Amino acid sequence: MKLEKLVGERFRERPSDCVVDSHALMVRGGYLKNVANGIYSSFTPLKRITRKIEQIIREEMDAIDGQEVQFPVVMPASLWRESGRYDSIGKEMARFQDRNGTPLVLGMTHEEAAVQLVREYGNSYLKYPFMVYQIQTKFRDEARPRAGLIRVREFTMKDAYSFHTTQSDLDAYYERCHRAYERIYARVGLPEVISVASDSGMMGGSVSHEFMLLTPIGEDSIAICKECGYRANVEAAACITPKQEKTASDALTLQHTPGCHTIEEVCDFLHCDKKDSCKAVVYQRSSDNGYVVLFLRGDLECNETKLTKYLGEEIYPAVITEESGLHAGFIGPVNLKGKFTILFDRSLEGRNHLCCGANQTDAHYTGLDMERDVKNAVFHDFAKIQEGGICPHCGKPAISVSRGIEVGNIFQLGTKYTKPMHMTFTDVDGSVQYPVMGCYGIGIGRLAASICEAHHDAYGPIWPLSVAPWQVHICAVRADNDTVKSYADKLYAELEKAGVEVLYDDRRVSAGVIFSDADLLGVPFRVIVSPRNVKQNVVEIVSRDKHFSSTAPMETAAAEIQKILTEVKEAKA
């Protein structure tokens, strides 16, 4: 490929609307172009990168007995009504009608389509186990697209679905897929990706893991135990608070707290620690706008994922009106009256000497004793695990919280989809059973952006050889020099004939422009042909990451370049 013919422009300045490095570098380097909010077109360099990622994924999925199929982008709403998800999923799913008035949806995930494809085939235990996968364009109407390809609305994804007759068989295959994912990330240049326990969200199921690239720009928070190695998404991690020895309780006393609405203001006014307070967090159910009042220890945050899962429906932060019967900033568990769903976090269980709202303006209680004053309280885990918190696995206060980008996920779905969609098989004893499912996803574009995020410098991406758009970038410095141009043309032809992926820059521009563009394109190895090098009968071979630099005689340069590529590939194998 000649650089002068490469469609797309490269820019020197960072775009003002790019908040993360990978997005900025991909825009500057001519990898993508924004079409609409969260929707992008890919130029040739990005398409070449994603095609290589897809091939690595195909090889690893085929190696664990996967069979590639293709599901439709557009599906009838009736298919999603079978599973029950048509009404449970909100605005993220695009719904429309065809010319005949038939309700349709744009695929954001394909569990329903997978079951529909194989439910007649899988009618006997003799057909199991099997796994089908696809690499497909999907659309999810994300509320807040950001960070380029890291969070988009239209995306390409590998999703796989396995079917089993027993839970033990699913467990075994789940582990095989987990190991395959580890190989995928190592092969694309992200061996540092870790797997963490996660919440299954709208996918359902009881066991799930996310694969995370730890980076400060990540949207997810990961709880990691420094003692035992426990790892989980903060959304799924249990929040454990130490039990405190209970001493004699004080009387419940009403205190005048003028203008104290926040937990910080209340605790400062009453001279108490936030750990010794009971605060209220209020939401409303999306289904009927009913109020949900959650009480938890004042220094903790509500984990909305846990709360949503407990309620079994979506929620949103409450709009508290005068008619609601709630006194914003002064809500407490004592004598709270109204048609509310009232919940208690287990951080309050057995606690006394607490301050809390008194359900009247400018008033709080001190001396709250949960056992004495809120006798019917039932406690559940609704809080978010904190930095320095207690590890749910080893019990030590050794939790650290890091940010991460989710680059893949795997779920054990059980019969969440096969049962409502009436997929059954006849077992060896003649009984009719529902198969159990697993599903396994990787976002292709997000993975490409994550590789760029992990491997770049101030000048551009540093693509790993396995996914780089090209393997070698020939830079003909002073292409107006006949000797330079003649040799660079010859080297380009030799390497192409040998099957090396070559990008060739023979533009008559300054060396600064040539090398700046080469940095933005991030090709692993750069071959410099210049008047000085030609005079010495050598070419320079340097790696984009600056860890390798050498010269090779012009006569044997093509062979030397191929040798270097082979050694790098073998070292990564």
Steps between C-alpha positions, in 0.01 A plus 500: 500500500638842404436763764422768242201288388375426853154652546477713812688799644743524790501801732760655729267652760293308754125539436334694779208257533716191562520427874723189488830441321385205288215704352722801432774292335255304286342822374839664441638190329215458252354183650137604537250777437196593703169457317259567788513490878661164587511385135821487294631404158836319485779596266736233361751489793228429756326250274826309459550497879148377578520235228810356668331510842203317352725233350672437834159468665377262228804277545450480877123442474553227239759340729234449770256343252315818409309522171468837333146601401326826415196642676288782356544863601123553485277264700124479558386636834310174551830319552591733785151472644556124525795555733326780689770756422302714256331682788778472759766674289464876485594764245834333420323274250388657170144404411319571171241360259530382143262611221249237609493627858696202636694599817875450455815563705864569419720236657701619801570141606393166351401247766148476359627454145740229616224300667271547200774372268567170681188412700376244244848365441568450871210262562711206624774465760711340226545842334665661803718682585551756223595865464419749226650845460483799271682826433222748437406868500270598785323813616444607860359849551753587768395804704851644529738389223857609577870436447483413132462126448503421871131584544295521182148437375580297188771237546636173369505213745591138522229325695492126563231274650558153637230241577532214751295224655641541853634775721825310550554491123436877481746555787771310315441683172487835679854436624613407147361827369662692786839360399430577133432862593831518683674376184314757286611791715859377508505460123362848427760655729308540826631227732436732795122461469351345815171321557271615779173372643217716372128563509311336214267799454237469228667182371384303802662188642679423822872496408676765294844648446627812331844538348651834594789711381601703803541864400414834664267588211282190553131542578474196727632477855677180601546379858830314544623340821872555556513200735321212325461624140119519509373707205148617424318784334393742773142449379520130595731511805340446839545791742596371843521729801653396833261409777526741792463402859171642616504715812207637700272704278415865549148635487366595158521880514361758257757762397441832323727502192418813301613493136682167536403298195808295407654228712817712528308802629304290750806321637696824531211664683445205737875431542480137394683282250325408175546134598268573792219632283210350310433668168217463251540463124179531300416361155186447296398187312484543123188284478269707722714789635456362851753617760773268628672619818828330588669554836871429538800608702586863435849445359389241242358538149204318353587234241221560249570172323433304820187703570367453146566128516320470835196694376496318166443821305665824393521804728597864470598770755188631667339835447368577848193721499298647787218259421728198541500518879880491506708779654813521283811513717311393812381148417540236770376149581303592812132580441545519122146482365388470142472257211871444465718195443733524802829308496795470738863432424672245722756763608230616746426158647548494878613863511414759762617852592404616152368833377229506234229716347187562703256530203435866573675808369812615687496202737710187558515233769801391699517175695340283230512129592400288201383200707298716737367771271458319165388156617381361165804596294633231265857550385657431160821592320435821305826691556800552276831350614759765590875555479648333809184294549476143623567233238196272453736206439773518765338742745797736520468879459713496186272612216635747246277647229634551148344617176470272198366462147286191446642323193289184523252307710374147554176389666336181616140557396347172617147462362419874498434489125442135415214460748277795399579434132402133538827347384510143630685175443422137579751366751653151509225384737222635277424803715458844342751761622598859430861545383723736698683779319816703522577817305834662425557848352787719378458847349736526201525879470527546876781245508686688224462828691614332822814369330573856387430628852747252648766538228571858397730790566461874452547462125261221411395136546755219532314206346604146596617305195209256522237770434697782337350637178831431326815325616761726340496869411757606238592867531673635190657820628578728206303302242607764249844333514508246215719252689279512810181463296636219285617292797187565708281389208708181466482424875124559500452256212723236665318512831156491340601201289615326821155551655602776742232761568667826397398865515723707272544876536672644191340843519717799426448659841730587788648236729303655787168436324605147402598401854203677662259305279693180567459555875125550461464181295694303762638225272733277708811531281622799303757470220674828417651550157683835481787656303735455796404133547526426129843660491603254775325213315264430794142552609390577857252261662338640818205385704211733573541439873867609475623177659675385184729677254750361251633535149505244221693492172284611211559170317363288784255744662187316382622170646606669825157663541326166447731339756413767760127452441533122534695532827237734647216267400676196648573686823129582536381148415 
